Amino acid sequence: MRRLLALFVLVSSVNLAFAEEWMVRRQVGSSFTDTRDAIVTAVENRGIVINYTARIADMLERTGADIGATRKIFDQAETVEFCSASLSRKMMESSPHYIVLCPFTISIYTLPGDTRGTWVAYRKPQGRAARMVEGLLREIAAEAGPEIRSK
C-alpha cells in the first residue's frame, strides 16, 4: 500500500510539473497600471500595434452573477493582444498552421489578497515557431519590471 501511495504522489507531482510548461509567468513588484503600461509601451516601441485589450477581470465580475459565481478571481486583469506583421508572416511561411499562434497575447493581472505585485504571463510557443516568437514575448514581458523572487 505504501508503494502505491508513493507512486501516486510521484506521478501527481510529475503531472503538476508538466502541467504548466505551456505557460511563462512572473510576478513583478509594480502596480497593475504601471505593469500594464510598461507592457503596452514595450509592444509599441517595437513598432507593433495592439489589436485589442481584453478586460478579463471586468468581464468575470460582470458575468459572475449571471452564472451564480461569487468567488473573485482577480482584482485586476487584462490581456493585451498584438501581432507583428513581419514575424507572423515569417512564421506562417514556414507553416501556415502556425496561424493558431497569432495574435500573440500577454496577460497582466493581480490576485485578491496578494499585495506583493502584479503577474505577467503568456503562452509559451511550441515547436519550430517557438524559436521565432518566444524571444519577442520574453523581451516584452521582461520590460514589465524586475521579477519578485520567492523566498
N, C-alpha and C positions, 0 to 999 in steps of 0.2 A: 504494500500500500504506500509506503514511504517513497519508493522508487517511482511509482505512478504519480504521486503528488509532486515530486521533484521534477519529473519530466514535464508535467503540466505547467509548472512555474517557469521552467526554462523555455518552453515553446511560447508561452504567453509573453515573456519578456522579449524574445526574439521578434515576435509579431509586432509588439509595440515599437521596437527599434526601427523596423522596416516600414511601419505604418506612416511615418511622416517624412520619408526620404523624398517624397514628391514636392515638399514644401520647404522654403527657406524663410525663417522668421528670426527677428532680432528685436530686442527692446532697447529703445534709446531714452536718454534722460531728459527729453524736452517735451513741451506741451503738445497736445494734439495739433493745435493750429500751427505751431512752429514746425512740427514734423511734416504735416501735410504741405505747407508752403515750401519747405525745403525739397520735397519730392517733386512738386509741380515745377519749381524753378530748375531742378536738375533735368527734368524731361525737356522743358522748353529751351534751356541753354544748349541742348544738343540739336536744336532745330526741329524737334519733334512736336507735333500738335496733339494735344489731349482731345480725344474724341468725346469722352463722356466721363462724368464723375457720378458714381452710384452712391447714394447716401443710405448705406445699409442699415445703420442704427435707426435712422428715422423711419425707414420702411418697416423694420421689425416692430418698432414701437407702435406705429400707426395700424398695422395689421394684426398685432398680437391679440387684441380684444376680440377681433372677428373669429379667431380660431380657438379662443379660450386659454391662450397662453398668458401667464403672469410673470414669468421669470425675465428679468432684464439681463440681456446677454452682453451688451456693450454700453458704455457711457457715450462714446462717440465712435463712429466707424464709417469710413468711406473707401471706395475702391476707385482708383484712377486708371482709366483705360486709354491706351495710346498705341500708336503704330509708327514704326519707322518705314517709310516707303522703300528706301534702298535695302534695308536689312530684310524686310518682308519679301521683296522681290527675289533677292539672292536665296533666301531660304526656300521659297516656293519654286524657284527654278531648279533647285536641287531635288525637290519632291513636291508636287502640287498638293500632296496630302498634308503637308505642314500648315495648310490653311487653318487647321484647328488651333494652332498656336497664336494666331493673330485675331484680335488685338492682344497686346501684352497688357497685363494688369499688375498693379501693386496696391495692396491694401494697407490702410493706416487705421489703427484702432486703439481704444483704451478700454480696459475692463473695469467693471464695478468693484470698488474697494481697493484697487491696485493704484496707488499714488506714485509709484516709482518712475513711471514714464509711459511712453507710447510704443505700441508694437508696429512693426513694418514687416510685411510678408508678401511673398509671391510664389507662384507655382514654379517649380524647378523644371526647366525644359529637359526633355529626354532625347535619347538617340543622337543622330548626327546634327540635328538642329540645336542641340544644347551648346555645341561649340560656337555657334553663330550668335545665339541670343543671351546665354547666361551671363556673359561679361557685361553686357549693357544693363541688364536687370540688377546685377550685383553692384555696379558702379552707382547707379541711380539710388538704390536702397542705402548705400554707404553714405551718400550725401545727406541723409536724414539726421546724422549726428553719430557720436560715439556710442557704441553698444554698452549697456549696463552689464556688468559681469556678475553672474550669480555667485553667491558665497556658499 
